[in-house]
């Protein structure tokens, strides 16, 4: 009896000890803070009362909506996502205070009926993403918003489904999806108030912001992003989601014990500004050259918002001025002022911006495949969108929503055989066939070289782009095709905006709608939509200004793709190389953000001189900027600036700034990624006191009375292909 009394006393003591511990665990102040922040954000979107009432009125007794197909769970269908979205909207309407439907009992009843239907059927899509990200994310939102309103059984069944989003799931492999899945799991841990699991997940999220080793998925050393082993550019798709998710959690946990350290935050800011924003038109619009299958999704506007920028500004002061500048541009409070040239050597992508325009060049090589596969029936005509594609924007809306009516064998910048039809969609993604693909940039100017061998057609070409301030030059040489089909290089295909004016010398005319062929035009020019096209050498130019028709479904087989025919007026300009092309070439100068008078004057006396356009060497000299840009496909030499002769002993991309023996700046890169050094020789004695802006590069020099020899050691490993710039004092 005495022993039983002692045991009872100890049980009472332990009970009083345990209760405070349980209360403390349930009211972890940091967990509650993060939880409230997330719920508050989930409640921010507006509630459209009429739409929610319509959802209530149309819901059938079994918990389904009549307009949704609940049978087809294919990758291209799964309309079940609409059911999930409806439940999220109803949850928000129920939980959001000061709205007509807040706490509405009938709304709750309808919502729970819809939830029970889902829980009873547990729909599984053929696309893993829905099962491990899409569905768990929406149901987690329902759990958080309806906390305290669901039965124990509903919570358990819903949690079982949301639990498919966990860091050991198949989709949580190292890539843009891992951090998203960890975020969903973290929200479920918050719902359960599981502090231990939440802390583990926050450490995992923080550790994901890092450069990955060479050839792995994730954030690359050049600030581009690869989601898959094909190394296709995913910076503005999965890479954007990666940055958004990390910034989201950095904001949620700021000021708590779970906050992230400064180093990953700085890296995230660097990636956002130097990767994401520099692949966007003025840091605001998605560059179509950096999009993949997502270009076939019906959208009218690819403008970015400011939420992620605002989050970053709340959690770190690092580069705050630059972040604020992009915020103002996206809000329309400031005009773009940035000027840069950026090359992503691990992605074969170059971008060039001035306050008035943005241009890009997309390429591929044996190191990077040409295009994303048409997953889930999207991007069905993307075969040629990596073939040296050169998009140009002065506003940001030139190419959207033109996609459904596009001529997919006349892509800006690309040299394409005009086939009766494109190959099957299973033949879109291909590896490159030539090593020489790259660019050299001193951060402001850039030269791009592409040894193009088509993986689809019997076409070869040496293509180069030379970017300055007010213009850029496009050269093609060694263009060869044994096919009887016509071969063309397209200058542009965009929305027709205003008049098109053609000029030759002092003569100019406004062209009527239709198709115009201008054979052997030399020294002529065209002006359309604030952009001039100048032809310094003979070329057969064709211009089309007509209505093109098509539909979204032909490029995107998702069941929600519109099938009705649409039409749009399109500006299309190309150079025709004819059939059986043999060592053909082209040259043209593009003047973006220009006036018609400015184009006419430049055409009469171009500041850029084409020094060479052969399969061995493509080079130009800008007489006003005093810049030489050259693409050496093999060893060779070039003379510029009134007698300076530059000799290079290997393939190389080279920029030289200066004249008369006074070289100010030298930039080189290895487009083959095979060289350890590049050797250059000038037939001048140069002042060689210089510094190198890249700690991984070294140089040495040998100065004689009559020449100067410079050997530059190139960056290795994951930095191979990066430019090295020597600034001469």
C-alpha positions as CSV (number, residue, x, y, z in Angstrom):
1,X,0.0,0.0,0.0
2,X,2.9,2.3,0.9
3,X,4.6,1.5,-2.4
4,X,1.5,2.3,-4.4
5,X,1.2,5.6,-2.6
6,X,4.8,6.5,-3.5
7,X,4.2,5.6,-7.1
8,X,1.1,7.7,-7.2
9,X,3.0,10.7,-5.8
10,X,5.7,10.4,-8.4
11,X,3.0,10.2,-11.2
12,X,1.4,13.4,-9.9
13,X,4.8,15.1,-9.9
14,X,5.7,13.9,-13.4
15,X,2.4,15.1,-14.6
16,X,2.9,18.6,-13.4
17,X,6.4,18.6,-14.9
18,X,5.2,17.2,-18.2
19,X,2.4,19.6,-18.7
20,X,4.5,22.8,-18.8
21,X,6.9,21.0,-21.2
22,X,4.1,20.1,-23.5
23,X,2.7,23.7,-23.4
24,X,6.2,25.0,-24.1
25,X,6.6,22.7,-27.1
26,X,3.2,23.6,-28.5
27,X,3.9,27.3,-28.1
28,X,7.4,27.5,-29.3
29,X,7.4,31.3,-30.0
30,X,9.6,31.1,-33.2
31,X,7.4,28.3,-34.6
32,X,4.3,30.4,-33.9
33,X,5.9,33.4,-35.5
34,X,6.8,31.6,-38.7
35,X,3.4,29.9,-38.8
36,X,1.6,33.2,-38.5
37,X,3.7,34.8,-41.2
38,X,2.9,32.0,-43.6
39,X,-0.9,32.0,-42.9
40,X,-0.9,35.8,-43.2
41,X,0.6,35.6,-46.6
42,X,-1.8,32.8,-47.7
43,X,-4.6,35.2,-46.8
44,X,-3.3,38.1,-48.8
45,X,-4.9,37.4,-52.2
46,X,-8.3,38.9,-52.6
47,X,-11.5,36.9,-52.2
48,X,-13.9,37.1,-55.2
49,X,-17.2,36.5,-53.4
50,X,-19.2,35.9,-56.5
51,X,-16.8,33.3,-57.8
52,X,-16.7,31.5,-54.4
53,X,-20.5,31.5,-54.3
54,X,-20.6,30.0,-57.8
55,X,-18.3,27.2,-56.6
56,X,-20.7,26.6,-53.7
57,X,-23.7,26.5,-56.0
58,X,-22.2,24.3,-58.6
59,X,-20.7,21.7,-56.3
60,X,-22.5,18.4,-56.7
61,X,-23.6,16.4,-53.6
62,X,-20.7,14.0,-54.1
63,X,-18.2,16.8,-53.8
64,X,-17.4,17.2,-57.5
65,X,-17.7,20.1,-60.0
66,X,-19.5,19.3,-63.3
67,X,-16.9,21.0,-65.6
68,X,-14.0,19.0,-64.3
69,X,-12.9,15.7,-65.9
70,X,-12.1,13.5,-63.0
71,X,-11.2,10.4,-65.1
72,X,-8.2,11.5,-67.2
73,X,-5.1,11.5,-65.1
74,X,-2.6,11.8,-68.0
75,X,0.4,14.1,-68.0
76,X,-1.3,16.4,-70.6
77,X,-4.6,16.5,-68.7
78,X,-5.2,16.2,-64.9
79,X,-7.9,18.8,-64.6
80,X,-8.0,17.7,-61.0
81,X,-5.8,20.7,-60.3
82,X,-8.8,22.9,-60.7
83,X,-10.5,21.0,-57.9
84,X,-7.6,21.7,-55.6
85,X,-7.5,25.3,-56.6
86,X,-11.2,25.6,-55.9
87,X,-10.6,24.3,-52.4
88,X,-7.8,26.8,-51.8
89,X,-10.0,29.7,-52.8
90,X,-12.9,28.4,-50.6
91,X,-10.5,28.0,-47.6
92,X,-9.2,31.5,-48.0
93,X,-12.8,32.9,-48.3
94,X,-13.7,31.0,-45.1
95,X,-10.7,32.1,-43.1
96,X,-10.1,35.7,-44.2
97,X,-11.6,38.1,-41.8
98,X,-13.8,41.1,-42.8
99,X,-15.1,39.3,-45.9
100,X,-18.8,38.4,-46.5
101,X,-18.0,34.6,-46.4
102,X,-15.7,34.6,-43.4
103,X,-16.8,31.7,-41.1
104,X,-19.8,30.9,-43.4
105,X,-21.1,27.5,-42.3
106,X,-22.5,26.5,-45.7
107,X,-19.1,27.4,-47.3
108,X,-17.4,25.2,-44.8
109,X,-19.8,22.3,-45.4
110,X,-19.2,22.6,-49.2
111,X,-15.4,22.7,-48.7
112,X,-15.4,19.7,-46.5
113,X,-17.5,17.8,-49.0
114,X,-15.1,18.6,-51.8
115,X,-12.2,17.6,-49.5
116,X,-13.8,14.3,-48.6
117,X,-14.2,13.5,-52.3
118,X,-10.6,14.0,-52.9
119,X,-9.5,12.0,-49.8
120,X,-11.8,9.2,-50.8
121,X,-10.3,9.0,-54.3
122,X,-6.7,10.2,-53.7
123,X,-6.1,11.1,-57.4
124,X,-2.6,10.2,-58.8
125,X,-1.4,11.8,-61.9
126,X,1.0,10.2,-64.5
127,X,3.2,13.3,-63.9
128,X,5.1,12.8,-60.7
129,X,5.3,16.6,-60.1
130,X,1.5,16.7,-59.3
131,X,1.8,13.9,-56.8
132,X,4.9,15.2,-54.9
133,X,4.6,19.0,-55.4
134,X,1.4,20.3,-56.9
135,X,-1.2,18.3,-54.9
136,X,0.7,18.3,-51.5
137,X,1.3,22.1,-51.9
138,X,-2.4,22.9,-52.3
139,X,-3.6,20.5,-49.6
140,X,-1.0,21.9,-47.2
141,X,-2.5,25.3,-47.8
142,X,-6.0,23.9,-47.0
143,X,-4.6,22.4,-43.8
144,X,-3.0,25.6,-42.6
145,X,-6.0,27.8,-43.5
146,X,-8.6,25.4,-42.0
147,X,-6.6,24.4,-38.9
148,X,-9.1,23.6,-36.2
149,X,-12.0,23.2,-38.6
150,X,-11.2,19.7,-39.9
151,X,-11.9,16.4,-38.2
152,X,-9.1,14.2,-36.9
153,X,-9.7,11.7,-39.7
154,X,-9.6,14.5,-42.3
155,X,-6.4,15.8,-40.9
156,X,-4.8,12.3,-40.9
157,X,-5.8,11.5,-44.5
158,X,-4.8,14.9,-45.8
159,X,-1.5,14.7,-44.0
160,X,-0.9,11.3,-45.6
161,X,-1.2,12.9,-49.0
162,X,0.8,16.0,-48.2
163,X,3.5,13.7,-46.7
164,X,4.4,12.6,-50.3
165,X,6.4,15.8,-50.4
166,X,9.4,14.8,-48.4
167,X,13.1,15.1,-48.9
168,X,13.6,11.4,-49.6
169,X,11.0,11.4,-52.4
170,X,12.0,10.6,-56.0
171,X,11.4,14.2,-57.1
172,X,13.5,15.7,-54.3
173,X,16.7,15.0,-56.2
174,X,19.3,17.8,-56.4
175,X,17.7,20.4,-58.7
176,X,15.1,23.1,-58.6
177,X,12.5,20.8,-57.1
178,X,14.3,19.7,-54.0
179,X,14.1,23.0,-52.3
180,X,10.4,23.3,-53.2
181,X,9.6,19.8,-51.7
182,X,11.6,20.7,-48.6
183,X,9.5,23.9,-48.3
184,X,6.2,21.9,-48.5
185,X,7.4,19.5,-45.9
186,X,8.4,22.4,-43.7
187,X,4.9,23.9,-43.9
188,X,3.5,20.5,-42.8
189,X,6.0,20.5,-39.9
190,X,4.7,23.9,-38.9
191,X,1.1,22.7,-39.2
192,X,2.0,19.9,-36.8
193,X,4.2,22.3,-34.7
194,X,7.1,19.8,-35.1
195,X,10.0,22.1,-34.2
196,X,12.6,19.4,-34.5
197,X,11.7,18.5,-38.1
198,X,11.2,22.1,-39.0
199,X,14.7,23.0,-37.8
200,X,16.2,20.1,-39.8
201,X,14.4,21.2,-43.0
202,X,15.5,24.9,-42.6
203,X,19.1,23.7,-42.4
204,X,18.6,21.7,-45.5
205,X,17.1,24.6,-47.4
206,X,19.9,26.9,-46.4
207,X,22.5,24.3,-47.5
208,X,20.9,24.1,-51.0
209,X,22.0,27.6,-51.9
210,X,25.4,26.8,-53.2
211,X,27.4,26.3,-56.3
212,X,27.3,22.7,-57.4
213,X,30.3,20.8,-58.6
214,X,31.0,20.7,-62.3
215,X,28.4,18.9,-64.4
216,X,25.9,18.5,-61.5
217,X,22.4,19.9,-61.3
218,X,21.7,23.1,-59.6
219,X,23.3,26.6,-59.4
220,X,26.3,26.8,-61.8
221,X,29.5,28.8,-61.3
222,X,28.4,31.2,-64.0
223,X,25.1,32.0,-62.2
224,X,23.0,30.0,-64.6
225,X,20.9,27.1,-63.5
226,X,20.6,23.5,-64.7
227,X,17.7,21.4,-63.6
228,X,18.6,18.2,-65.5
229,X,21.7,16.3,-66.7
230,X,21.0,17.7,-70.2
231,X,22.5,21.0,-68.9
232,X,19.8,23.0,-70.8
233,X,19.4,26.5,-69.5
234,X,16.7,26.5,-66.8
235,X,17.5,29.8,-65.2
236,X,14.2,31.4,-65.8
237,X,12.1,28.3,-65.0
238,X,13.3,25.9,-62.4
239,X,16.1,28.3,-61.4
240,X,13.6,31.1,-60.8
241,X,11.5,28.9,-58.6
242,X,14.6,27.9,-56.8
243,X,15.4,31.5,-56.0
244,X,11.8,32.4,-55.1
245,X,11.5,29.5,-52.7
246,X,14.7,30.3,-50.8
247,X,13.8,34.0,-50.6
248,X,10.4,33.0,-49.3
249,X,11.8,30.9,-46.5
250,X,14.5,33.5,-45.7
251,X,11.7,36.0,-45.2
252,X,9.6,33.6,-43.1
253,X,12.4,32.8,-40.7
254,X,14.0,36.2,-40.4
255,X,14.6,37.2,-36.8
256,X,14.0,33.7,-35.4
257,X,16.4,31.0,-34.3
258,X,15.9,29.4,-37.8
259,X,17.2,32.4,-39.8
260,X,19.7,31.8,-42.5
261,X,23.3,32.9,-42.3
262,X,24.6,35.8,-44.4
263,X,26.7,33.8,-46.8
264,X,23.9,31.9,-48.6
265,X,21.8,35.1,-48.6
266,X,24.6,36.9,-50.4
267,X,25.0,34.1,-52.9
268,X,21.3,34.2,-53.5
269,X,21.4,37.9,-54.2
270,X,24.3,37.5,-56.6
271,X,22.4,34.7,-58.4
272,X,19.3,36.8,-58.6
273,X,21.0,39.9,-59.9
274,X,23.8,38.4,-62.1
275,X,21.9,35.3,-63.3
276,X,18.2,35.8,-63.3
277,X,17.9,39.5,-63.9
278,X,20.6,39.6,-66.6
279,X,18.7,36.9,-68.5
280,X,15.6,39.1,-68.4
281,X,14.8,42.1,-70.7
282,X,15.6,45.1,-68.5
283,X,15.4,42.8,-65.5
284,X,11.7,42.7,-65.9
285,X,10.5,40.5,-68.9
286,X,11.4,36.9,-69.7
287,X,13.8,36.8,-72.6
288,X,12.3,34.3,-75.1
289,X,15.8,33.1,-75.9
290,X,16.1,31.8,-72.3
291,X,12.7,30.0,-72.3
292,X,12.2,26.4,-73.2
293,X,8.9,24.5,-73.5
294,X,7.3,27.2,-71.3
295,X,7.2,29.5,-74.4
296,X,4.2,27.4,-75.6
297,X,2.1,28.1,-72.5
298,X,-0.8,30.5,-73.2
299,X,0.3,33.8,-71.5
300,X,0.0,37.4,-72.6
301,X,2.7,38.8,-70.4
302,X,6.0,37.5,-69.1
303,X,6.6,40.4,-66.8
304,X,8.1,39.6,-63.4
305,X,6.8,40.8,-60.0
306,X,8.6,42.3,-57.1
307,X,7.8,39.9,-54.2
308,X,11.2,38.0,-54.3
309,X,13.1,41.3,-54.5
310,X,11.1,42.7,-51.5
311,X,11.8,39.6,-49.5
312,X,15.6,39.9,-50.2
313,X,15.6,43.5,-49.2
314,X,13.9,42.6,-45.9
315,X,16.5,39.9,-45.0
316,X,19.8,41.5,-46.2
317,X,21.3,44.8,-47.0
318,X,23.7,43.2,-49.5
319,X,23.5,45.0,-52.9
320,X,20.4,46.7,-51.8
321,X,20.8,49.6,-54.2
322,X,20.8,47.2,-57.2
323,X,17.8,45.2,-55.9
324,X,15.9,48.5,-55.4
325,X,16.7,49.5,-58.9
326,X,15.1,46.4,-60.3
327,X,12.1,46.9,-58.1
328,X,11.5,50.4,-59.5
329,X,11.9,49.1,-63.1
330,X,9.4,46.3,-62.5
331,X,6.9,48.8,-60.9
332,X,7.3,51.2,-63.8
333,X,8.8,53.9,-61.5
334,X,12.2,54.0,-63.3
335,X,13.6,53.5,-66.7
336,X,16.3,50.9,-67.3
337,X,19.8,52.3,-67.0
338,X,22.0,49.2,-66.9
339,X,24.6,48.4,-69.6
340,X,26.3,45.0,-69.6
341,X,27.5,42.1,-71.6
342,X,27.2,38.7,-69.8
343,X,28.2,35.3,-71.0
344,X,27.0,32.1,-69.2
345,X,29.8,29.8,-70.3
346,X,28.3,26.7,-68.7
347,X,25.0,27.3,-70.6
348,X,26.3,28.8,-73.9
349,X,24.1,31.8,-73.5
350,X,25.0,35.5,-74.0
351,X,23.0,38.5,-73.0
352,X,23.6,42.2,-73.9
353,X,21.8,45.2,-72.5
354,X,21.8,48.9,-73.0
355,X,19.2,51.4,-71.5
356,X,17.2,51.2,-74.8
357,X,17.4,47.5,-75.7
358,X,18.2,43.9,-74.7
359,X,19.6,41.2,-77.0
360,X,20.6,37.6,-76.5
361,X,22.2,34.7,-78.3
362,X,21.4,31.1,-77.5
363,X,23.7,28.3,-78.6
364,X,24.5,24.7,-77.8
365,X,27.5,22.4,-77.9
366,X,28.6,18.8,-76.9
367,X,28.6,20.3,-73.4
368,X,25.0,21.6,-73.5
369,X,22.0,20.2,-75.3
370,X,20.1,22.4,-77.7
371,X,16.6,22.5,-76.0
372,X,14.5,21.0,-73.3
373,X,12.5,17.9,-74.3
374,X,8.8,18.5,-74.9
375,X,7.8,17.2,-71.5
376,X,4.0,16.9,-70.8
377,X,3.2,17.7,-74.4
378,X,4.6,21.2,-74.3
379,X,7.0,23.0,-76.7
380,X,6.3,20.7,-79.6
381,X,8.0,22.9,-82.3
382,X,11.2,23.9,-80.4
383,X,13.6,22.1,-82.7
384,X,15.6,25.1,-83.9
385,X,15.3,27.4,-80.8
386,X,18.9,26.8,-79.8
387,X,20.5,27.2,-83.2
388,X,22.2,30.6,-82.6
389,X,19.0,32.3,-81.9
390,X,19.2,36.1,-81.5
391,X,16.2,37.7,-79.9
392,X,16.0,41.5,-79.7
393,X,13.7,43.7,-77.5
394,X,13.3,47.4,-77.1
395,X,10.1,47.1,-75.0
396,X,9.7,43.5,-73.8
397,X,6.5,42.5,-75.6
398,X,7.8,41.9,-79.1
399,X,7.4,38.1,-79.0
400,X,4.4,37.6,-76.7
401,X,1.8,36.3,-77.4
402,X,2.9,35.7,-81.0
403,X,3.8,32.0,-80.2
404,X,0.7,30.3,-81.6
405,X,1.1,31.9,-85.1
406,X,4.9,31.6,-85.2
407,X,6.8,30.3,-88.2
408,X,9.1,27.8,-86.3
409,X,11.6,27.5,-89.2
410,X,12.3,31.3,-89.2
411,X,13.7,31.9,-85.8
412,X,15.6,35.2,-85.3
413,X,19.3,34.7,-85.8
414,X,19.1,31.1,-86.9
415,X,20.1,29.5,-90.2
416,X,17.5,26.9,-91.0
417,X,16.6,24.6,-93.9
418,X,13.0,25.3,-95.0
419,X,11.5,21.8,-94.7
420,X,7.9,20.8,-95.6
421,X,7.5,20.0,-91.9
422,X,9.5,19.8,-88.7
423,X,10.8,16.4,-87.5
424,X,8.7,14.6,-84.9
425,X,8.6,16.1,-81.4
426,X,10.7,13.1,-80.1
427,X,13.6,14.5,-82.2
428,X,13.7,18.0,-80.6
429,X,16.5,17.6,-78.0
430,X,20.0,16.9,-79.5
431,X,23.6,17.3,-78.4
432,X,25.9,19.7,-80.1
433,X,28.4,18.5,-82.7
434,X,31.1,21.1,-82.7
435,X,33.3,22.2,-79.7
436,X,33.8,25.8,-80.8
437,X,30.9,27.6,-79.0
438,X,31.5,30.6,-76.7
439,X,31.9,34.3,-76.1
440,X,34.4,36.8,-74.8
441,X,33.1,39.7,-72.8
442,X,34.8,42.4,-70.7
443,X,31.4,42.9,-68.9
444,X,30.4,45.8,-71.2
445,X,31.0,44.5,-74.7
446,X,31.0,41.0,-76.2
447,X,31.9,38.9,-79.1
448,X,30.1,35.5,-79.7
449,X,31.2,32.7,-82.0
450,X,29.3,29.5,-82.9
451,X,30.6,26.7,-85.1
452,X,27.1,25.5,-86.0
453,X,26.4,22.0,-87.3
454,X,22.7,21.3,-87.3
455,X,21.7,18.1,-85.6
456,X,18.4,18.1,-87.6
457,X,19.5,19.0,-91.2
458,X,22.6,18.8,-93.4
459,X,23.6,22.4,-92.6
460,X,26.9,23.9,-91.5
461,X,27.8,27.5,-90.8
462,X,30.2,29.7,-88.9
463,X,28.1,32.3,-87.1
464,X,29.3,35.3,-85.1
465,X,27.9,38.3,-83.3
466,X,29.7,41.5,-82.3
467,X,28.0,43.6,-79.6
468,X,28.7,47.3,-79.0
469,X,26.6,50.2,-77.7
470,X,24.3,51.5,-80.5
471,X,24.6,48.5,-82.8
472,X,25.7,44.9,-83.2
473,X,27.0,43.1,-86.2
474,X,25.9,39.6,-87.4
475,X,28.2,37.6,-89.7
476,X,27.8,34.1,-91.2
477,X,30.4,32.3,-93.4
478,X,31.0,28.8,-94.8
479,X,27.2,28.2,-95.0
480,X,26.8,24.9,-96.6
481,X,23.8,22.6,-97.4
482,X,23.7,19.8,-100.0
483,X,19.9,19.9,-99.9
484,X,17.6,21.1,-102.7
485,X,15.5,22.9,-100.1
486,X,16.0,26.6,-99.6
487,X,18.2,27.7,-96.7
488,X,17.6,31.0,-94.9
489,X,19.0,33.1,-92.1
490,X,16.2,35.0,-90.3
491,X,17.0,38.5,-89.0
492,X,13.7,38.8,-87.0
493,X,10.2,37.5,-86.6
494,X,8.1,39.6,-84.3
495,X,4.8,41.4,-84.0
496,X,4.2,43.9,-86.8
497,X,4.2,47.3,-85.1
498,X,3.8,50.4,-87.3
499,X,5.2,51.0,-90.7
500,X,8.2,49.4,-92.4
501,X,10.5,51.8,-94.3
502,X,13.1,50.7,-96.8
503,X,16.0,52.9,-97.9
504,X,18.8,52.9,-100.3
505,X,21.1,55.9,-100.3
506,X,18.9,59.1,-100.1
507,X,15.9,57.2,-101.4
508,X,13.3,55.7,-98.9
509,X,9.8,54.3,-99.1
510,X,7.1,53.0,-96.8
511,X,6.4,49.5,-97.9
512,X,2.8,48.1,-98.3
513,X,1.7,45.0,-96.5
514,X,2.6,41.7,-98.2
515,X,5.8,40.0,-99.2
516,X,8.7,41.9,-100.7
517,X,11.9,40.3,-102.3
518,X,14.9,42.6,-102.6
519,X,17.5,40.8,-104.7
520,X,21.2,41.7,-104.2
521,X,20.6,44.6,-101.9
522,X,23.8,46.4,-101.0
523,X,24.1,49.3,-98.6
524,X,20.3,49.3,-98.1
525,X,18.4,49.4,-94.9
526,X,15.0,48.7,-93.3
527,X,13.4,50.3,-90.3
528,X,10.7,48.8,-88.2
529,X,9.6,49.2,-84.6
530,X,12.5,51.4,-83.5
531,X,15.0,49.0,-85.0
532,X,17.2,49.4,-88.2
533,X,18.7,46.6,-90.3
534,X,21.6,47.6,-92.5
535,X,23.1,45.4,-95.2
536,X,26.7,46.5,-95.9
537,X,27.2,43.7,-98.5
538,X,25.2,42.0,-101.2
539,X,22.3,39.9,-100.0
540,X,18.9,38.6,-101.2
541,X,16.5,39.9,-98.6
542,X,12.9,38.9,-98.2
543,X,10.4,40.9,-96.0
544,X,7.0,39.6,-95.0
545,X,4.3,41.8,-93.4
546,X,1.2,39.6,-93.3
547,X,-1.3,38.0,-91.0
548,X,-0.2,34.6,-89.7
549,X,-2.7,32.1,-88.1
550,X,-2.4,29.2,-85.8
551,X,-3.5,27.9,-82.4
552,X,-1.9,27.1,-79.0
553,X,-2.8,23.4,-79.2
554,X,-0.5,22.7,-82.1
555,X,2.5,23.7,-79.9
556,X,1.1,22.5,-76.5
557,X,-1.0,19.4,-76.2
558,X,-2.2,20.1,-72.7
559,X,-6.0,19.7,-72.6
560,X,-6.5,23.3,-71.4
561,X,-4.6,24.7,-74.4
562,X,-7.0,26.8,-76.6
563,X,-7.8,25.2,-79.9
564,X,-9.5,28.1,-81.7
565,X,-7.6,29.7,-84.6
566,X,-6.0,33.0,-83.9
567,X,-4.4,35.5,-86.2
568,X,-1.7,38.2,-85.8
569,X,0.1,40.6,-88.0
570,X,3.8,39.5,-88.1
571,X,7.0,41.2,-89.3
572,X,9.4,38.6,-90.7
573,X,12.7,39.4,-92.4
574,X,15.2,36.9,-93.8
575,X,18.2,36.4,-96.1
576,X,17.8,33.6,-98.7
577,X,20.9,31.5,-99.4
578,X,19.1,29.4,-102.0
579,X,19.2,25.6,-102.6
580,X,22.5,23.6,-102.5
581,X,24.2,26.4,-100.6
582,X,28.0,26.2,-100.9
583,X,30.2,28.5,-98.8
584,X,27.5,31.1,-98.6
585,X,27.6,34.0,-96.2
586,X,25.8,37.0,-94.8
587,X,26.4,40.2,-93.0
588,X,24.1,42.7,-91.4
589,X,24.1,45.4,-88.8
590,X,21.3,45.8,-86.3
591,X,20.5,49.2,-84.7
592,X,18.1,48.8,-81.8
593,X,16.3,51.7,-80.1
594,X,17.1,53.9,-83.1
595,X,15.4,56.5,-85.2
596,X,14.9,56.2,-89.0
597,X,17.2,59.2,-89.6
598,X,19.8,57.6,-87.4
599,X,19.7,54.4,-89.4
600,X,19.9,56.2,-92.7
601,X,23.0,58.1,-91.6
602,X,24.7,55.0,-90.1
603,X,24.0,53.0,-93.3
604,X,25.8,55.7,-95.3
605,X,28.9,55.6,-93.1
606,X,28.9,52.6,-90.7
607,X,31.2,53.0,-87.7
608,X,31.9,49.3,-87.8
609,X,34.1,47.8,-90.5
610,X,34.0,44.1,-91.4
611,X,37.7,43.0,-91.5
612,X,37.1,39.3,-92.2
613,X,34.2,37.0,-92.7
614,X,35.6,33.6,-93.6
615,X,35.3,30.1,-92.1
616,X,38.6,30.7,-90.4
617,X,38.2,34.2,-89.1
618,X,35.3,36.6,-88.5
619,X,36.3,40.0,-87.2
620,X,35.1,43.6,-87.1
621,X,36.7,47.0,-86.1
622,X,34.6,49.7,-84.4
623,X,36.3,53.0,-85.4
624,X,34.5,55.2,-82.9
625,X,35.0,52.9,-79.8
626,X,38.4,51.7,-81.0
627,X,37.5,48.1,-80.4
628,X,38.6,45.0,-82.3
629,X,36.4,41.9,-81.9
630,X,37.6,38.7,-83.6
631,X,36.5,35.0,-83.7
632,X,39.5,32.8,-84.6
633,X,38.3,29.3,-85.4
634,X,41.9,28.3,-85.8
635,X,45.3,30.1,-85.5
636,X,45.6,33.2,-87.6
637,X,46.2,36.9,-87.7
638,X,44.3,40.1,-88.3
639,X,45.4,43.7,-89.0
640,X,43.5,46.6,-87.5
641,X,43.7,50.3,-86.4
642,X,46.0,51.3,-89.3
643,X,48.6,48.6,-89.0
644,X,48.5,46.8,-85.7
645,X,48.8,43.1,-86.5
646,X,47.5,40.6,-84.0
647,X,48.6,36.9,-84.3
648,X,46.9,34.1,-82.3
649,X,48.4,30.6,-82.2
650,X,45.1,28.7,-81.4
651,X,41.4,29.0,-81.7
652,X,40.2,31.9,-79.6
653,X,37.7,34.7,-79.0
654,X,39.5,38.0,-78.7
655,X,38.6,41.7,-78.0
656,X,41.2,44.4,-78.1
657,X,40.5,48.0,-77.0
658,X,42.9,50.7,-78.2
659,X,44.9,51.8,-81.2
660,X,48.3,53.1,-82.4
661,X,50.2,50.8,-80.0
662,X,48.3,52.0,-77.0
663,X,46.3,48.9,-76.0
664,X,44.0,49.6,-73.1
665,X,42.3,46.3,-72.6
666,X,42.6,42.7,-73.8
667,X,39.9,40.1,-73.4
668,X,40.2,36.4,-74.4
669,X,38.3,33.2,-73.9
670,X,38.5,29.6,-75.1
671,X,35.4,28.5,-77.0
672,X,36.6,24.9,-77.2
673,X,37.2,24.5,-73.4
674,X,40.3,22.5,-74.3
675,X,43.2,25.0,-74.0
676,X,45.4,25.8,-71.0
677,X,46.8,29.0,-72.5
678,X,46.2,31.4,-75.3
679,X,49.3,33.0,-76.9
680,X,49.0,36.4,-78.7
681,X,51.6,38.5,-80.5
682,X,51.3,42.1,-81.5
683,X,53.7,43.7,-84.0
684,X,54.2,46.6,-81.6
685,X,56.2,47.3,-78.5
686,X,53.5,47.7,-75.8
687,X,53.4,49.2,-72.3
688,X,52.6,46.0,-70.5
689,X,52.1,47.2,-66.9
690,X,48.7,45.5,-66.3
691,X,46.4,43.8,-63.9
692,X,44.1,40.9,-64.4
693,X,40.6,41.1,-62.9
694,X,40.3,37.3,-62.5
695,X,42.2,35.7,-59.6
696,X,42.2,32.4,-61.4
697,X,44.0,33.6,-64.5
698,X,47.7,34.4,-64.9
699,X,49.6,36.0,-67.7
700,X,53.1,36.6,-68.7
701,X,54.6,38.9,-71.4
702,X,57.7,39.2,-73.5
703,X,58.4,42.7,-74.9
704,X,60.8,43.2,-77.7
705,X,61.7,46.3,-79.8
706,X,59.4,45.2,-82.6
707,X,56.7,43.1,-81.0
708,X,55.0,42.0,-77.8
709,X,54.1,38.4,-76.9
710,X,51.5,37.7,-74.3
711,X,50.5,34.3,-72.9
712,X,47.3,34.1,-70.9
713,X,46.6,31.1,-68.6
714,X,42.9,30.2,-68.9
715,X,40.6,29.4,-66.0
716,X,40.2,25.6,-65.4
717,X,37.4,23.2,-64.5
718,X,34.0,24.8,-64.0
719,X,35.4,28.2,-65.1
720,X,36.7,26.9,-68.4
721,X,35.2,29.2,-71.1
722,X,35.1,32.2,-68.8
723,X,36.6,35.4,-70.2
724,X,39.9,36.8,-69.0
725,X,40.4,40.5,-69.2
726,X,43.8,42.3,-68.9
727,X,43.6,46.0,-68.2
728,X,46.7,47.8,-69.4
729,X,47.8,50.8,-67.3
